[in-house]
């Protein structure tokens, strides 16, 4: 398995990595591997268009029409 060396990391980041590793009960090196795997191999975020395309085509357009009561003035500023 290849090695990865990261130089010039800010001390605050190293400290945060060690603290996070401690909370998860693993070494800083194991925590670093887990963070890299989650960031690079985790599920890909879907675009807004993909989310919309995945929505089921249900209901009628009239179901989603805006109903405005003409007896109540619209509130612009509160």
N, C-alpha and C positions, 0 to 999 in steps of 0.2 A: 504494500500500500504506500503511495507517495506521501511525502511530508509537506507541510505548508508552514512557512515561517513568515510571520507578520512583524515588521519592524516599525519603529516610530509610533507606537500606540500611546496615546495620552494616558498618564498615570490614573486619572479618574476613571477611564474606561476599564483599565486593568483591575482596579479596585472593585468596580461594579460587577465585572465578570466573576471575580473571586467570591463576592458576596452572593451573587445569584447561584453560583455553583454550590456554595455551602447550603443554601436554602433547598436545593434539589438533591443534596447528598451525593455529589460527585465532584471530581477534580475540575479545575479550571479548564484543563485541556478537553475533558469530556464535555463540559458545558459549551466550550467553543465549537466543538464538532456538532453538538445538537443544535446550536443557533444557526450555524451554516447550513445544516441539512434542512431545517425548517424554512429558512429564508430562500434557499435555492431549489429544494426538491418538493416543497409543500404544494398544496393545491394552487393552481393558477387562478388569479382573480378574474372574474368574468367582466366583460365590458357591459355598460348600461344597455347597449343594443342586444347583447346576448341574453341578458336577464329579461328584457321585454319580449324577445322572440320565444323564450321558454314559457311564458305565461300562457295558460290555457285560454282558448277562445270560447268563452262562455258568456251567456247573457245577451241581452239586446242593447243596442246603443241607448235606447230610452231609459234603461235601468241606471245609466250613469249620467243622465242629464241633470244639470244644476237646477234646483227648484228655489226660486227666490220669492219670498212673501212680499207682495207689493205694499202691504200695510206697514211694514217696518223699513225705516230708512237705513240704507247701508252705513255701517260705522267705518269711517276712514281712519280716524285717529282716536286712540284711547288715552 
